[in-house]
Amino acid sequence: MRLSLGMYNHPVMLQSSNKSSRKIADHAAAAKPDGKLIMLDCFAGIGGNAIAFALSGAYKRVYAIEKNLAALECARHNARIYGVHDQITFFHGDCFEILGLDENKQSGKIESLAQVVSKAGIIFGSPPWGGK
């Protein structure tokens, strides 16, 4: 399956998310330690990696965090197109705050997500260009 992403009624290729997302997902699945059934994409963007992780079939659940609401809506849309919207849970916000890693911003922490990821998860991070 060709993985191309966009905010349309059909997949549209944006940048190089097509091949690189599948390669990353395949590599992560091959290197996955036993008992790690959850994948967390900390910088989900428009969903390329989260969708590829879900399509790999290697994880019981994929969680995706994105702080840009427009990109997050696009990711949700793309997950529906690829038929994996029921395998990915999306969160809007800053990953450091949501996971409780920012000592100055504990109010946005989702304790249950932090616990699940710490016990059975793999954290994947591909920050946006420029690190912002």
Order of alpha helices (4+ residues) and beta strands (2+ residues): alpha-beta-alpha-beta-alpha-beta-alpha-alpha-beta
